[in-house]
Amino acid sequence: MARTKYSEQFCGYCNKTMRMELGGEMEGQLNRAWFRCTRCHHTTLIDLKIRTDGGVEARLDAATATLYSPLQSFKIGEAIFHAEWNDVGKVTQKMKTSDGSQAILVSFEKQGQRRLIENLRPEAL
C-alpha cells in the first residue's frame, strides 16, 4: 500500500490532532519522519511506530511501567503508570511549555492523550 502525503498527527504547537504533510523520513533512523502542520506550519519529528490516534499499540503492564512523578525525566517510548488515574500509557512526545518548563505527551489507555509536566525543579527559597 502506498503512503499518502497527508496524515492525522498531533501538533504540539496547535495542541490538537491536525492534518499534517509528510516532509520526509529521517536519514539513518527507521520509522521516524518529519511532518509539517498544514495550519501553523510547525515541523516536528514523529515516531511512526507509535500510534497518534490516542490508542496504544500493545497492552502495557502497570507493574513494569515507571511510576509518574513530575520531578522525573522520561524518554519517548517509555511506559508510565499514573497512580491518581490508575492508568498506564506511553510517552509519545517531549516538548517545552511557554514558560520554559518541560512537558511530555503521554498516550494513556483510559485517559487518551494527556500532557504532563516532567523534570520539575522546585524553586530555591
QUIZIHU-V169522 format. One record per residue. RES is the residue in one small letter. SS is DSSP state (~ for helix, > for strand, _ for the rest). PHI is phi in degrees with one decimal (none if undefined). Layout:
res:ss:phi
RES:SS:PHI
RES:SS:PHI
This chain:
res:ss:phi
m:_:none
a:_:-78.8
r:_:-79.8
t:_:-91.7
k:_:-75.5
y:>:-115.5
s:>:-151.9
e:>:-85.0
q:>:-135.5
f:>:-81.7
c:>:-97.5
g:_:-68.2
y:_:-79.9
c:_:-79.4
n:_:63.4
k:>:-162.4
t:>:-73.8
m:>:-129.5
r:>:-77.2
m:>:-124.1
e:>:-96.3
l:>:-69.9
g:>:-97.0
g:>:146.7
e:>:-84.2
m:_:-79.4
e:_:-68.1
g:_:83.1
q:_:-130.9
l:_:-78.6
n:_:61.2
r:>:-128.6
a:>:-143.0
w:>:-89.0
f:>:-125.1
r:>:-120.3
c:>:-66.3
t:_:-76.3
r:_:-92.1
c:_:-102.6
h:_:66.8
h:_:-74.0
t:>:-103.7
t:>:-141.9
l:>:-94.1
i:>:-121.2
d:>:-79.0
l:_:-76.1
k:_:-73.7
i:_:-85.9
r:_:-71.2
t:_:-108.9
d:_:-92.3
g:_:94.4
g:_:-94.0
v:_:-120.6
e:_:-57.5
a:_:-122.4
r:_:-65.4
l:_:-93.7
d:_:-102.4
a:_:-65.9
a:_:-69.3
t:_:-97.3
a:_:-77.4
t:>:-77.2
l:>:-69.2
y:_:-72.1
s:_:-144.4
p:_:-65.6
l:_:-83.0
q:_:-91.2
s:_:-111.8
f:_:-124.7
k:_:-108.4
i:_:-64.2
g:_:93.7
e:_:-75.9
a:>:-84.0
i:>:-126.8
f:>:-110.7
h:>:-99.5
a:_:-65.5
e:_:-65.3
w:_:-92.1
n:_:51.4
d:>:-138.7
v:>:-117.0
g:>:-151.6
k:>:-122.3
v:>:-69.5
t:>:-109.3
q:>:-159.5
k:>:-116.0
m:>:-153.1
k:>:-106.6
t:_:-84.1
s:_:-64.2
d:_:-91.0
g:_:93.5
s:_:-79.0
q:>:-101.8
a:>:-140.3
i:>:-128.0
l:>:-104.3
v:>:-117.5
s:>:-98.9
f:>:-87.2
e:_:-70.1
k:_:-99.2
q:_:-83.6
g:>:80.0
q:>:-81.9
r:>:-136.9
r:>:-95.7
l:>:-124.8
i:>:-77.8
e:>:-134.2
n:_:53.0
l:_:-74.7
r:_:-112.4
p:_:-61.5
e:_:-67.7
a:_:-71.6
l:_:-87.0
